[in-house]
Amino acid sequence: MHTREEKLQAFGRLLDVLDQLREKCPWDCKQTNESLRPNTIEETFELCDALMKNDTKNICKELGDVIMHVMFYARIGSETNDFDIADVCNQEADKLIFRHPHIYHPSQVGAPDPKPLPYGEHEEHRQFADAKTSEQVLKNWEQIKLKEKDGNKTVLSGVPDSLPSLIKAYRIQDKARNVGFDWQKREDVWQKVHEELHELEAELAKGDKERSTRELGDFLFSVINAARLYKLNPDNALEHTNQKFIRRFNYIEQHSIKEGKPLADMSLEEMDKLWNEAKEYEKN
């Protein structure tokens, strides 16, 4: 692995390359925050794909693309004299120091070379200074954010509107949990799951699409809640199932091609048989 000096040199090298491209490349010259945004979303999802597959080679590659986008936005910010990459890094460092009073004394916010100090001396942070588990840290995190000058004004305001609905539901529930709004016993959530399922079935039986849609949302929200309580990530779980379905369906399609028989001409029984073969193949 590289030394700290080599890492800083590499970061500076990338800054230099980006500056040169911004000045000399016709495509880079005309980019704006708005024009880059779709590319940033795509790069983020490509990184997520690599992470799910634990593809270390592509994780490294996609991290580079994401870092480049962060630096590009900072370069645009510097051109309007709003902020630059140093402001981005320093603001993030100060935020992390402020939100970790069990590691840093508040006096270290803004320090050029922050070091962990004896904690518990600052009245405002004393209640947070003894966090010893990840659960305590997360619980304190939300309360500390509400105390920040430019932080969240409400507990749920920190959940981005543009998050995918499944992830947003998980984050909403998790943030509510951090301030004590949660089931006392995780087993109690199953009564809510069953209740929401029965309500969904009742509306489906009536054929009311609008009410059924609302009840489906309630049911999915309750299932996500159950996953959270049992420390399962529903988004990761669903993506694993997506990939499993893709593998098995591709197995069916490959066999249909070999046999020269289009999928549309195969019976459900034939496809079920191949599906079960794919399942057995995965076990071996």
N, C-alpha and C positions, 0 to 999 in steps of 0.2 A: 504494500500500500504506500501511498505518497505521504511525504512530510507535510506539515502545515504550510511551510514556505512554498512547496510545490503546488499545493492546492490554491494558495493565494495567487501564484503566478498564472495558473490555469484560468482562474476567474478573470484576472486582468487581461489575459490573452483573448478570452471570449468577448470582453468589453471592447477591446481594440477592434476586433473583427466586426462586431456589430456597428461600432461607430463608423468604420470605413464603408460598410455596406449602406448605411443610412445616408452617407454623403455621396456615394458614387454609383450605387445600383438603382436603375430606373424603377424597379418594382419596390424595393425597400424604401425609396425616397417618398413614394406616394401613399404609404400605409398610414392609417389612422387607428385610433382606438376602436372605432366602429368596424372598420374593414378587417381588423385582426381578430375580432371577437369570435367569429365562426371557426376560424382556424384554431384558436385557443381551446374551444370546446372540443373540437375533433382530436387535438393532441392530448387533451386530458383523458378522453375516453380510450385512446390508443394506449396510454399509460396504464389505465385501469385494466384493459385487456391483458397486457403483459403481466401485471401484478396477479391477476386471477390465475394465469397459467404458470406463475412462478418462473417466467422466462427471463432469467437474469441478464442475458445479452440484450434483449429488447427493453427490459426495465431501464438499463443504463442509457440506451439510445433515446427512449421516450422521455426520460428525465431531462436529458439535454435539450430536447425540443421544448419542454415546458419551461425550463430555466431561461431559454432564449426568449420566449414570449414575455416572461416577467421582466427581463432586462430591456426588451423592446418597448414595453409600456413605460418603463422608467425613463428610457431615452426620450420618448415623446413628451413625458412630463417635464423633463429638463429643458426641452426646447421652448416650452411655454413658461419657464421659470416657476413652475408649481412645485416640483419635487424632482429628485434624482435617485439613483440606485442607493446612494448612501443614506438618504432619508428613509427609503424603504427598509433597509437593513437595520438602521438604528431604531426606527419606530417599532419594528418587530421585536428587537432585542429588549427594548424598554418594556414592551407589553408583556413579554415572557417573564421578565424579572418581577414586574408588578404583580403578576398572577401566580407567582410561586414564592409567597412569603415564608414557606417552610424551608426554602433554600436560600433566598436572598433577603437582606434587610432593605426596606424601601429606599434608603439613602443611595442604593446602588443604581436606581433608575437614572439614566443619563451618564453614568460613569463610563469612561472610555475603556476601562479594563475591569469589568464587574467581577467580584469574587464573593463566594458564599461567606456570610458573616453570621455571628450568633443572632438568632432570631428571637422574636417575642418581646422586643423592646419598644416597638412602635404600637401605640394604643390602638390605632385603627386596624392594624393587622394582627394583633395579639390573638384574636379568636381563631385565626386561620393558621397560626404558626406551628401547630403541633400535628399537622396532617402526616400520618405514617402509612396510609394505605392508598391505593389508586382510587378507591371509592370515595375516601375523604377528600382527596385532591379534586376530583370531579365535582363533588358537592360544593366545595369552597369556590371552585372556578366560576360558577354561575353567579354567586353572591359578590365575588370580587369584581366581575365584569360590570355589575350594576353601579359600582362605586367609581368606575373610571370616568374621567372628564368627558371623553368622547365615546364612552362605551354604550352598551345597550340600555335603553330607557325602560324596557320591560323584559321579563324573563324570556318571552318567545320572540322578541324582535330580532334576535340574533339568528333566526332560522331564515335563510334566503328564500325569497318567493319563487325563484327559478329552480330550486331543487326538484329532482324527480319525486313524484308523489310518495312512493314507497319509502325513500330515504327521508323525506320531509316528515312523514308520520313518525318514524323512529326517532328523529331528532326532537320533534315536539314532545313526545312522551318522555324522552331522556332528560330534557331540560326541566320538564315539570317534576320529574322524580328528584332532581337535584335540589329542589326547594321543598321536598316532603310530600308532594301530591302523587301518591302511588298506592298500590295495594299493600296492605300490611302483610299478607301471606300470598306468595305468588300463585299458590294452588287455587286461590279464589278467582283468578282471572278466567278459569275454564267455565265457570257459571255464566260469565259475561259472553264468552265466545259462543256457548250453546244458545244463549238467549238471542244473540244477534243472528245466528244461523236460523233459528225458528222464525224470527221476524222476516228474514229474507225469503224463506220458503213460503211463508204466508202471503207475502206480496206477489211472489212469482205465480202462485196458484190463482191469484186474482187477475193476473195479466196486466197489472199496472206498471208500465215500464219506468215511469218517472220515480215512483215510490220504491220500486225494486232496485233502481240504480242507487238511491240514497241508502237503502238497507244493505246493499252490497258493499258500499263504502264503509258503513259501520262495522260490517262483519270483517272486512279486510283489516280495518284499523284495530279491531280486537285481537285478530290473529297476530298482527305485528306486535301488539302489546304483550301477548303471551311469549313470543319469541324473545323480546327484550328482557322480560322477567327471568327467562331461563338462560340468559346470556348467549343467545344465538343471534347472529346478524341475518335478518330476513333478506336483505338485498344479496348478500353473498350466497345464501341458501338457494334463492330463486335462480341466481345465475348458474350455480352448479347444476340445477335441474334443467335449465335451458340448454346447457352444453351437453348434458346427458341425452336429452331428447334429440338434439341435433345429431349426435353420434349414432344413435339407434335408428333414426329416420334415414340418415345417409346410408346405413347398412342395408336397409330395405331398398332404397333407390339404386344402390350399386348392384344388388342382385337382380333387380328388374331390368337393368341395362344389360347385364350378362345374359339374361334369359330372352332378351329382345321383346319383353312384354312391358308396355308403358304402365306406370303406376295407376293411371285411370282405369286400366283394364283388369287390374288385379282385384280379387275379392277381399273383403275385410278379413276373412279367415286366413287367406294367404299372407296378408300383411302382418296379421297377429302372430303367425307362425315365425316369420322372419324377425319380428320384434323380439320374441322370446329367445330366438337364437342369438340375437345381439346381446341380450341381457346375460345369457350364459357365457358368451364370448368374453364379456367384460369381467366376469368372475375369475376367469382363468389367467 
